[in-house]
Structure formats: C-alpha cells, structure tokens
Amino acid sequence: MLNLENLFKLLEPRGTSKKLAEATGISTGNIADWKSGRYKPTAEALVLVADYFGCSVDYLLGRTEKPEVNR
C-alpha cells in the first residue's frame, strides 16, 4: 500500500501545489487527484517531486522519516 503522507506534508503550505506544477510540468489536476486518492503518482512524477523538494522518493512514499537523499 502506498503511503503518501510525507508528500502531502510537503504540499500543505498554501500555493505549493501550483508552484510544484509550474516547476515540474505535473498538472495541478494530477496533484489534486493524488490528494483525493483518485490516482497515485507515477514513478517518474515521484522523481520530479523528490527533486523539487530535495528529498528522497523513499521519504515521499513513507518508507523513511529522513527526507535527505543518500547519494
């Protein structure tokens, strides 16, 4: 089961969804669908979001509580 709680924590500040959409090319409609649970983000979208926020995909998926990227 996909746990996107950490992703939604990052999207909470007002206007973040719009800024994310503009920076990544992901539509605000897709982001709204993720929030509603209607659809799940693709792997490609998760990588774009992780790059935007400077965190790991594992953090977005709730697999770790450490947002830093291990490179």
C-alpha positions as CSV (number, residue, x, y, z in Angstrom):
1,M,0.0,0.0,0.0
2,L,1.3,3.4,-0.9
3,N,1.6,5.9,1.9
4,L,1.9,9.5,0.6
5,E,1.5,11.2,3.9
6,N,5.0,12.8,3.7
7,L,4.3,14.1,0.2
8,F,1.1,15.7,1.4
9,K,3.0,17.3,4.4
10,L,5.3,19.0,1.8
11,L,2.3,20.2,-0.2
12,E,0.5,21.7,2.7
13,P,1.8,25.3,2.5
14,R,-0.6,27.5,0.5
15,G,0.4,27.7,-3.1
16,T,2.8,24.8,-3.1
17,S,0.8,22.6,-5.4
18,K,0.7,25.4,-8.0
19,K,4.4,26.1,-7.7
20,L,5.2,22.4,-7.9
21,A,3.1,22.1,-11.0
22,E,4.8,25.0,-12.7
23,A,8.3,23.7,-11.8
24,T,7.8,20.1,-12.8
25,G,5.2,20.2,-15.5
26,I,2.8,18.0,-13.5
27,S,-0.7,19.4,-13.8
28,T,-2.4,20.7,-10.7
29,G,-5.3,18.4,-11.6
30,N,-2.9,15.4,-11.2
31,I,-1.7,16.7,-7.9
32,A,-5.4,17.2,-6.8
33,D,-6.1,13.6,-7.8
34,W,-3.2,12.3,-5.7
35,K,-4.6,14.3,-2.7
36,S,-8.1,12.9,-3.2
37,G,-6.7,9.3,-3.6
38,R,-8.3,9.0,-7.0
39,Y,-4.9,8.3,-8.6
40,K,-1.4,7.6,-7.5
41,P,1.7,9.4,-8.8
42,T,3.8,7.6,-11.4
43,A,7.5,6.7,-10.6
44,E,8.5,9.5,-13.0
45,A,6.3,12.0,-11.2
46,L,7.7,10.9,-7.8
47,V,11.2,11.5,-9.0
48,L,10.3,15.0,-10.2
49,V,8.6,15.8,-6.9
50,A,11.6,14.5,-4.9
51,D,14.0,16.6,-7.0
52,Y,11.8,19.7,-6.5
53,F,11.7,19.3,-2.7
54,G,15.2,18.0,-2.4
55,C,14.2,14.8,-0.7
56,S,14.3,11.1,-1.5
57,V,11.5,9.2,-3.2
58,D,11.5,6.8,-0.2
59,Y,10.6,9.8,2.1
60,L,7.7,10.7,-0.2
61,L,6.5,7.1,-0.1
62,G,6.7,7.0,3.7
63,R,9.4,4.3,3.7
64,T,11.7,6.6,5.8
65,E,11.2,9.6,8.1
66,K,14.6,11.0,6.9
67,P,14.0,13.3,4.0
68,E,17.6,13.6,2.9
69,V,18.9,11.9,-0.2
70,N,21.6,9.3,0.1
71,R,23.9,9.7,-2.9
